[in-house]
Each structure stands twice: as C-alpha cells, then as structure tokens.
Amino acid sequence: MFPWLTALIAWPLVGAALVGLSALGRSRTGPASAGVGLARPIALVFSLVEVALLVGTFIAFDPGAAAEHQLGATYAWIPQIGVSYAVAVDGVGLLLVALAVVLVPLVLLAAWKEQGRDEVRLRRFVGLVLLLEAFMVAVFCARDVFLFYVLFEAMLIPAYFLIGGFGQGEGRRKAAVKFLMFSLGGGLIMLAAVIALYFQVPPDPETGLRASDAFLTANLTGLEMDPVAERLIFIGFFIAFAIKAPMVPVHSWLPDVAGNATAGTSTLLICVLDKVGTFGMLTLCLPLFPEASRWAAPFVIALAVISVLYGAIMAIMQTDLLRLVGWTSVSHFGFIILGIFTFTPLGTAGSSFMMLNHGLATGALFLVAGFLVSRHPEKSQKIAAYGGLRSVTPVLAGTFLVAGLATLSLPGLATFVSEIMVLIGAFGGSPAGSAAWAIAAIPGVVLAAVYVLLTYQKIFTGTPAAGLEALPDLGTRERIVAAPLVVGLLVLGLVPGLALTYVNAPAEQSVALTTVDEPADAATQMGSDQ
C-alpha cells in the first residue's frame, strides 16, 4: 500500500528544502530581487501537489470504518525507550489533516505580495509555511505519544519565526515571545506527564524492560493506573492542550498573536495549529485517562463556558479588527471543549465537526480582514479607520459578511450544525450540571451576533470614510482565496453528512472508552440515541 500519510508529511519538507536550495549559485553581490520569482511558485506548486496527495488519501480511506485508525505505518524509532514512528488517522484526524493541507495554498496565495521583491525574506517565509504544514499534518497523524510530543514542540519553531519575523504589528516580537513562553511552559509540563505515563507501563518480569513500542497509543489505551497517578498525568496533558487550544485562563497569548502576526500566519496558527489542543483532549486525554477525564469534566465544562462568554464579550470591546477575530476564537474553542467533555456521541461529534468548521469560517474572516487592512493607505487595523465600504468594495463586503455570519453560526452555514450539536449534546451530558452550563453558554451565540454585525456595520455601512472612496475591490487572486472557504461553509452547512460520516463513529468510540465504569447497556443506549 502506498504510504499516503508519510507522503503527506514528507512532501512539504521537500518543498521547504527546495525553496532554500533555490538560492544556491546566486551571486552574493547581485540584486536582492534576483530570482525572486522562484520561491513563490515552488511553494505554491508543492502545496497544490499536497492537495492532490490529500485527494488520494481520502480515496484510500474507508469512511465506513472511520472510527478505526487507517493507512497506518509503524517503524521502531528509539526502541530502547519504547518510541516508534507510528502514523495513522481516523475520520477526525483525516478532516484536520485536510484543513491544514487546504489552507496552506490559500495562505500562500493571500500573501503573494507581502514580501515584495526581498528574495531572502520571501524564501524564509514560504519555507517556514511549508515546514509548519509538515509538522501540522504529522501531529494529527501521530499514534505514538512520544512522537506526538516531539511534533507538539517542533511546531513552535516555524510558528515563532512567522510571528516575530514576519508580523505586521509593532508588538510582533513581544507576541512571538509570549506565544513561545506559554507553549514551552505547557510543553514542559506535558513532557513530565509523558515520562510519568511511560513508567505506568508494566515492565517485562524477566528483563525488567518495557516493550519497544510502549508509547503506542493503542498499547496505552486501557492501561490500568492508580487513580491518583492517572489524574496527575491527565492534568499534565490537559494543561498543555488548554494552552494550545486556547482556554481561559491560559489564553492571553492568542489575541496578541492575532493583532501582530500577518493574517495568513494567524490563519495557520489559530485555525489549524491550535486544533492540536482540542484534538489532543479528544484523542489522548479521553481514551488514555477515562476516569480522570470524568473526574475533571465539571471543572473543564465550567472553564469552557467561561471561555465562550468571556471571549465573546472581549470581542465586542475590541477596536482592532484582527484582535477581534482572535477573541472570537477564544469563544469558539470554548464550545469545542464543552462538546468534548459532555461524553455524548452527539456533543463529541459536534465538537469534531466544529474543529473543521471553525477553521474554514475563522480562516475566511482572517484572510478577508487581511485583504481589507492591506488596502488601507496606512495599513490600519483599527475598526474606526473604516466605514461605508459596501458601496466601494461590494465583493469584499459580501465575503466578509458570509464569513462573519458563519462565525455567528447562521442556519444554513456549516458552523450552525456543529454548534447546535454541541449544545444539544451538552443538555444530555452525563457530568452533573452540564445542562445548566449548556444554558449558560447560549448567550455566547447572541453575543457572537453582536460582535459580527456591529463590526460589519462600522466598516461597511454608511458613507465611505475620507480617503477610502476609491479602494479596489477583491482581485482575481483574492477571490480564488476566498471562494473555496465560502463554498465549503455553504456545502457543509447544507449537506453536513459529507463531514459527519467521518466524525460520528469516532465520537461513539470516544464515549465508549470513557464509560468503562458504567453499565454496558447504558453506554449502548447513549450510542443509539444519536
């Protein structure tokens, strides 16, 4: 069988290397723009071939067995400590791989003119994007806990340089350091938990050694642990994932990144990379630590609802457009985490679907906001610097409105389906008080309508602001960027089964793995209710 997943991981690395090699042989005394035309096309071609590989991966994947990890490959890496190169995907992992692969060429197209004729900066930028793509794909495929941790940390390298080296805000370096410190802090806590988990694996009674594949998630699932040890290890993993997600109160790095990074960088970091947090909660915390997950659920659900409401309120208060979009993600990640910890097939499937939908909707909002900022004479991100652009740039205004309506979960768009699944699942959730918390989260939906419609009104309605009467509308390249995201939101909103086929069975399996201490007939009933 063709190694589809390994190819998806390796191909962007080859592209990044080729972008770097494209500078070889050039005269150091030549103009900075010499050969500047090579880096962009090389990166775009490699990203489009990656999309073709993704299509082949979907064809090879059996959606009828979406709960199983398919297309796997396992090789010993560091057998002395039980580490393997192990990759495979279930339906949820495949959709998140698809999100990463589809967004990268759109980001490259959106940023086509950002670095101008500076060949050195351009090569570094597109090389880092391709490197980040490889790490993001790999982390969603990793089926070895140690490999997952390595990739979890490795992603910080290109992300840090994309924020600090290519950001557009005055505080970009500070934002990059803040992102790095938060992420490294969570990573160190996770490393301690990974080491502790290794020592929970029973050694061979004869040799005293643990298995050469001890870190495989399949081997760790169902592992019997002391309840106190399980809860402590769970906390270590959860803190790292909560920072990445991001979740109140460890969220403050995200608005700073959104306000200072480029729109394309924010799209990759917030719409894809941050999903590693919620993906880790779903695919590591729940199956590896089922008792601890249920023990922590009431507290996690409370924080999730606080994130929903706090993120929405802070979004309403923003004067910076890109920071506003960042705060909306704090709110929406709260919904995703709420669904995961309801322990219902419906809520968990809704969270899995929402990870995809949030990436499409917020990605569209970030990129269109970036197009808007790039048109302003002073490149201002202040909402007050705009006004009346609906008559000046009607296509840009319409695209922003569709992305905004998807963000507030308008019926008919994909986000509505996933959000309503989460809320209904929360009403039937088993943690005590989950129904009450679901009711408490509902105002977040109303607040989303406030920050989206109020922002649209300020920027696009009324009389055009002085100096903006002749702004150009979206060009062909920009329309090519926006169109797939808008179409995706419409198609998945009208035919959600296209994606739900990939998330329903994994959701049922996740719930079953966390009901080990409940009667079997109750678990069966929960699965059949969906």
C-alpha positions in Angstrom: 0.0 0.0 0.0 1.2 3.5 -0.9 2.3 5.4 2.3 -0.1 8.2 1.9 0.4 9.7 5.3 4.1 9.6 5.2 4.0 11.2 1.8 1.8 14.0 3.1 4.3 14.7 5.9 7.4 14.4 3.7 6.3 16.4 0.7 6.2 19.8 2.3 9.6 19.2 3.8 11.0 18.5 0.3 9.3 21.7 -0.8 10.9 23.7 2.0 14.3 22.3 1.2 13.9 23.1 -2.5 12.9 26.7 -1.7 16.1 27.0 0.4 18.2 25.4 -2.4 16.8 27.8 -5.0 19.2 30.5 -3.7 22.3 28.4 -4.4 24.5 29.6 -7.1 23.3 33.2 -6.9 25.8 35.9 -6.6 26.0 37.4 -3.2 26.7 40.8 -4.7 23.8 40.6 -7.0 20.5 42.4 -6.5 18.3 41.3 -3.7 15.5 40.7 -6.1 17.5 38.2 -8.3 15.4 35.1 -8.8 12.6 36.4 -6.5 10.1 34.7 -8.8 11.2 31.2 -7.9 10.3 30.9 -4.2 6.6 31.7 -4.6 5.8 29.3 -7.5 7.8 26.5 -5.9 6.0 26.7 -2.7 2.6 27.0 -4.4 3.2 24.0 -6.7 4.3 21.9 -3.7 1.2 22.9 -1.7 -1.1 22.1 -4.6 0.6 18.7 -5.2 0.0 18.2 -1.4 -3.7 18.7 -2.1 -3.6 16.0 -4.8 -2.0 13.7 -2.3 -4.8 14.5 0.1 -7.3 13.5 -2.5 -5.6 10.2 -2.9 -5.6 9.8 0.9 -9.4 10.3 1.0 -9.9 7.7 -1.7 -7.8 5.2 0.2 -9.6 5.9 3.5 -12.7 3.8 4.2 -15.3 6.2 5.7 -17.4 3.1 6.7 -14.7 2.3 9.3 -14.0 6.0 10.3 -13.5 5.0 14.0 -10.5 2.8 13.1 -7.1 4.3 12.5 -6.3 3.6 8.9 -3.4 4.0 6.4 -1.0 3.2 9.2 2.7 2.8 9.2 4.8 1.8 12.2 8.6 1.6 12.5 10.8 1.4 15.5 12.5 4.7 16.2 14.0 4.6 19.7 13.1 1.1 20.8 15.2 1.4 24.0 12.5 3.7 25.5 9.6 2.4 23.5 9.3 5.1 20.9 8.1 4.4 17.4 7.4 6.3 14.2 3.7 5.5 14.1 1.2 7.3 11.9 -2.5 6.6 11.2 -5.7 8.6 11.0 -9.3 8.1 12.0 -12.1 10.2 10.5 -11.4 13.2 12.8 -7.7 13.2 12.2 -8.2 13.0 8.4 -10.5 16.1 8.4 -8.0 18.1 10.4 -5.2 17.0 8.0 -7.4 18.1 5.2 -7.9 21.5 6.9 -4.2 22.1 7.1 -3.5 21.0 3.6 -6.3 23.1 2.0 -5.5 26.3 4.0 -1.7 26.4 3.1 -2.0 27.1 -0.6 -4.7 29.7 0.2 -2.4 31.4 2.7 0.4 31.4 0.2 -1.8 33.0 -2.5 -3.2 35.5 0.0 0.4 36.5 1.0 1.6 36.6 -2.6 2.7 40.2 -2.5 3.5 40.6 1.2 7.3 40.3 1.0 7.7 42.4 -2.1 10.9 41.8 -4.0 13.0 40.8 -1.0 14.1 37.3 -2.0 15.7 36.4 1.3 12.6 37.2 3.4 10.4 35.6 0.8 12.3 32.3 0.8 12.3 32.2 4.6 8.6 33.0 4.8 7.4 30.3 2.3 9.9 27.8 3.6 8.6 28.3 7.2 5.0 27.9 5.9 5.8 24.6 4.3 7.7 23.4 7.3 4.8 24.2 9.6 2.5 22.4 7.2 4.6 19.2 7.5 4.5 19.4 11.3 0.8 20.1 11.5 0.0 17.1 9.2 2.3 14.9 11.2 0.9 15.8 14.6 -2.7 14.9 13.5 -1.4 11.5 12.3 0.9 10.6 15.2 -0.1 7.4 17.0 2.9 7.3 19.4 2.6 9.6 22.4 6.3 10.5 22.4 6.2 11.3 18.7 3.2 13.4 19.3 5.1 15.3 22.0 8.1 15.9 19.7 5.9 17.3 17.0 3.9 19.3 19.5 7.1 21.1 20.4 8.6 21.2 16.9 5.7 23.3 15.6 6.8 26.1 17.8 9.9 26.8 15.8 8.3 27.9 12.5 5.4 29.4 14.3 7.7 31.6 16.4 9.6 32.9 13.4 6.4 33.5 11.4 5.0 35.7 14.2 8.2 37.6 15.2 10.0 37.8 11.9 7.1 38.4 9.5 4.4 40.0 11.7 2.9 43.4 10.9 2.4 44.9 14.3 4.8 46.9 16.5 4.5 44.3 19.2 5.1 41.2 17.0 8.4 40.2 18.7 6.8 40.5 22.1 3.8 38.5 20.9 6.1 35.8 19.5 8.0 35.5 22.8 4.7 35.4 24.7 3.4 32.6 22.4 6.7 30.7 22.8 6.8 31.0 26.6 3.2 29.9 27.1 3.7 27.0 24.7 7.1 25.9 26.1 5.7 26.0 29.6 2.8 23.8 28.6 5.2 21.5 26.7 7.5 21.1 29.7 4.5 20.1 31.9 3.4 17.7 29.2 6.9 16.2 29.0 6.8 15.4 32.7 3.4 13.7 32.1 4.8 11.7 29.1 7.6 10.4 31.2 5.3 9.5 34.1 3.0 7.7 31.7 5.9 5.6 30.4 6.5 4.4 34.0 2.9 3.3 34.3 3.6 0.6 31.6 4.3 -2.7 33.3 7.9 -3.9 32.6 8.7 -7.4 31.4 9.1 -9.5 34.6 12.2 -11.3 33.2 14.1 -8.4 31.7 12.7 -5.5 33.7 12.4 -3.6 30.4 9.3 -2.1 28.9 8.1 -3.0 25.4 9.9 -1.5 22.4 6.6 0.0 21.3 5.4 1.1 24.8 4.4 4.6 23.7 1.9 3.5 21.0 -1.5 4.9 21.9 -3.1 1.5 21.1 -0.9 0.0 23.8 -1.6 2.7 26.3 -5.4 2.8 25.9 -7.0 0.7 28.7 -3.8 0.7 30.8 -4.6 0.3 34.4 -3.2 3.1 36.6 -3.5 4.2 40.2 -6.3 6.8 40.2 -4.1 9.5 41.8 -1.4 8.9 39.2 -3.9 8.9 36.4 -5.3 12.2 37.5 -1.9 13.9 37.8 -0.8 12.7 34.4 -4.1 13.8 32.9 -3.6 17.3 34.4 -0.1 17.5 32.8 -1.5 16.7 29.3 -4.6 18.9 29.8 -2.7 22.0 30.8 -0.6 21.8 27.7 -3.6 21.3 25.5 -5.6 24.0 27.2 -2.8 26.5 26.5 -2.7 25.4 22.9 -6.5 25.5 22.5 -6.5 28.3 24.0 -8.7 28.2 27.0 -9.4 30.7 29.8 -7.3 31.4 31.9 -4.3 30.4 29.7 -5.5 32.2 26.6 -3.9 35.6 26.7 -1.2 34.9 24.1 -3.7 34.4 21.3 -5.1 38.0 21.0 -1.6 39.4 21.0 -0.6 37.0 18.2 -3.7 37.8 16.2 -3.1 41.5 16.5 0.6 41.4 15.5 1.0 38.5 13.1 0.1 38.6 9.4 -3.5 37.4 8.6 -2.0 34.3 6.9 0.1 33.4 9.9 -2.9 33.8 12.2 -4.9 31.6 9.9 -2.5 28.7 10.2 -1.8 29.2 13.9 -5.4 29.7 15.2 -7.4 27.8 12.6 -5.1 24.7 12.4 -2.3 24.6 14.9 -4.5 25.4 17.9 -6.7 22.5 17.0 -3.9 20.3 18.3 -5.1 21.3 21.8 -8.7 20.1 21.3 -7.5 17.2 19.2 -5.2 16.1 22.0 -8.0 16.3 24.5 -10.2 14.1 22.3 -7.7 11.5 21.1 -5.3 11.4 24.1 -6.9 12.6 27.3 -10.2 10.8 26.9 -9.0 7.3 25.8 -5.8 7.2 27.9 -7.3 8.7 31.1 -11.0 7.9 31.1 -11.6 8.0 34.9 -9.6 11.3 35.2 -11.4 12.8 32.3 -14.8 12.2 34.0 -13.4 13.4 37.3 -12.2 16.7 35.7 -15.2 17.2 33.5 -17.3 19.5 35.7 -14.3 21.9 36.1 -13.4 21.7 32.5 -17.0 22.4 31.4 -17.2 25.4 33.7 -14.0 26.8 32.2 -15.2 26.1 28.7 -18.4 28.1 29.2 -16.4 30.9 30.8 -14.3 30.9 27.7 -17.4 31.1 25.5 -18.8 34.2 27.3 -15.5 35.9 28.1 -14.2 35.6 24.6 -17.4 36.9 23.1 -17.5 39.9 25.5 -13.9 40.8 24.8 -14.5 40.6 21.1 -17.3 43.2 21.4 -14.9 45.5 23.2 -12.1 45.4 20.6 -11.1 48.3 18.4 -8.5 46.3 16.5 -10.1 44.2 13.7 -7.6 41.3 13.9 -7.6 41.1 17.6 -11.4 40.9 17.5 -11.1 37.9 15.2 -8.7 36.4 17.7 -11.0 36.8 20.6 -13.8 35.1 18.6 -11.7 32.0 18.6 -11.3 32.0 22.3 -15.1 31.9 22.5 -15.5 29.2 19.8 -12.8 26.9 21.3 -14.9 27.1 24.5 -17.8 25.5 22.5 -15.5 22.8 21.1 -14.1 21.9 24.6 -17.7 21.9 26.0 -18.8 19.3 23.5 -15.8 17.0 24.1 -16.4 16.8 27.8 -20.2 16.2 27.6 -19.3 12.5 26.9 -22.2 12.1 24.5 -21.8 10.9 20.9 -23.7 14.0 19.6 -21.7 16.5 21.5 -18.4 14.9 20.7 -19.2 14.6 17.0 -20.3 18.2 17.1 -17.0 19.3 18.6 -15.1 17.3 16.0 -17.1 18.9 13.2 -16.7 22.3 14.7 -12.9 22.0 14.6 -13.2 21.8 10.9 -15.9 24.5 10.6 -14.1 26.9 12.8 -11.0 26.6 10.6 -13.0 27.4 7.5 -15.0 30.3 9.0 -12.3 32.0 11.0 -9.7 31.4 8.2 -12.0 33.2 5.8 -12.5 36.0 8.3 -8.8 36.4 9.0 -7.8 36.4 5.3 -10.6 38.8 4.2 -9.7 41.1 7.1 -6.1 40.9 5.9 -7.2 41.9 2.4 -9.1 44.9 3.9 -6.1 46.0 6.0 -3.7 45.8 3.0 -5.9 48.3 1.1 -5.9 51.0 3.8 -3.5 53.8 3.0 -1.9 53.4 6.4 -2.5 49.6 6.7 -4.6 50.4 9.8 -6.2 47.6 11.7 -8.4 50.0 13.7 -12.1 49.4 13.0 -12.8 53.2 13.3 -10.4 53.8 10.4 -13.0 52.3 8.0 -16.6 53.0 7.0 -19.0 52.8 4.1 -17.0 50.2 2.1 -20.0 48.2 1.0 -20.6 50.6 -1.9 -16.8 50.8 -2.7 -15.8 47.1 -2.4 -19.0 45.1 -2.6 -17.3 41.7 -3.2 -15.0 42.2 -0.2 -18.0 43.3 1.9 -20.1 40.3 0.8 -17.3 37.9 1.5 -16.7 39.4 5.0 -20.4 39.2 5.7 -20.6 35.5 4.8 -17.5 34.7 6.9 -19.0 36.7 9.7 -22.4 35.0 9.5 -20.6 31.7 9.6 -18.8 32.8 12.7 -22.1 33.6 14.4 -23.4 30.2 13.3 -26.2 31.3 11.0 -28.5 28.4 9.9 -27.6 27.2 6.5 -23.8 27.5 7.2 -21.6 24.7 8.5 -20.9 26.2 11.9 -24.6 26.2 12.8 -24.8 22.4 12.5 -21.8 21.8 14.7 -22.7 24.4 17.3 -26.3 23.1 17.7 -24.9 19.5 18.0 -22.6 20.6 20.9 -25.4 22.4 22.7 -27.9 19.6 22.4 -25.2 17.1 23.4 -24.4 19.2 26.5 -28.0 19.1 27.5 -27.8 15.3 27.6 -24.3 15.1 29.0 -23.6 12.9 32.0 -21.4 15.3 34.1 -23.5 16.8 36.8 -24.8 20.2 35.9 -23.8 20.0 32.2 -27.4 21.0 31.2 -27.2 24.1 33.3 -23.8 25.0 31.8 -25.2 24.5 28.3 -27.9 27.0 29.1 -25.2 29.4 30.4 -23.3 29.1 27.1 -26.3 30.1 25.0 -25.8 33.8 25.4 -22.5 33.3 23.7 -24.5 32.7 20.5 -26.3 36.1 20.9 -23.0 37.9 21.7 -21.5 36.5 18.5 -24.2 38.2 16.5 -23.4 41.4 18.3 -19.7 41.5 17.6 -20.1 40.3 14.0 -23.0 42.6 12.9 -21.7 45.6 14.8 -18.3 45.2 13.2 -19.8 44.9 9.7 -22.0 47.9 10.3 -19.0 50.1 11.4 -16.7 49.0 8.5 -19.1 48.6 5.5 -22.3 50.6 6.0 -22.9 54.4 5.8 -20.8 56.9 3.9 -17.3 55.9 2.8 -14.6 57.2 5.1 -12.4 60.0 3.8 -9.6 58.7 1.6 -11.2 55.3 1.1 -13.6 56.2 -1.7 -11.5 54.6 -4.4 -10.3 51.4 -2.7 -10.0 48.5 -5.1 -12.3 45.5 -4.7 -11.1 41.9 -4.4 -9.0 40.9 -7.3 -8.9 37.6 -9.1 -6.2 36.1 -6.9 -8.0 37.2 -3.7 -11.3 35.8 -5.0 -9.6 32.5 -5.6 -8.5 32.5 -2.0 -11.9 33.3 -0.6 -14.1 31.2 -2.9 -13.1 27.7 -1.6 -13.7 28.7 2.0 -17.1 30.3 1.3 -18.2 27.3 -0.8 -17.0 24.9 1.9 -19.1 26.7 4.5 -22.2 26.6 2.3 -21.8 23.0 1.2 -21.1 21.6 4.7 -24.0 23.7 6.0 -26.5 22.3 3.5 -25.0 18.8 3.3 -23.3 18.2 6.7 -23.4 14.5 6.2 -20.3 14.8 4.0 -18.2 15.5 7.1 -20.4 13.8 9.8 -19.7 10.5 8.1 -16.1 10.9 9.3 -16.8 12.0 12.9 -19.8 10.1 14.1 -18.2 6.7 14.6 -15.0 8.1 16.3 -17.3 10.1 18.6 -19.2 7.0 19.6 -15.9 5.2 20.3 -14.6 8.1 22.4 -17.7 8.0 24.5 -17.5 4.2 24.9 -13.9 4.5 26.1 -14.9 6.9 28.8 -17.8 4.8 30.1 -15.6 1.9 31.5 -17.2 2.3 34.9 -20.7 2.4 33.7 -23.1 -0.4 32.8 -22.7 -1.6 29.3 -26.3 -1.2 28.4 -26.1 2.5 29.3 -23.2 3.0 27.0 -25.1 1.2 24.2 -28.1 3.4 24.8 -26.0 6.6 24.6 -24.7 5.4 21.2 -28.1 4.5 19.9 -29.7 7.9 20.9 -27.8 9.7 18.2 
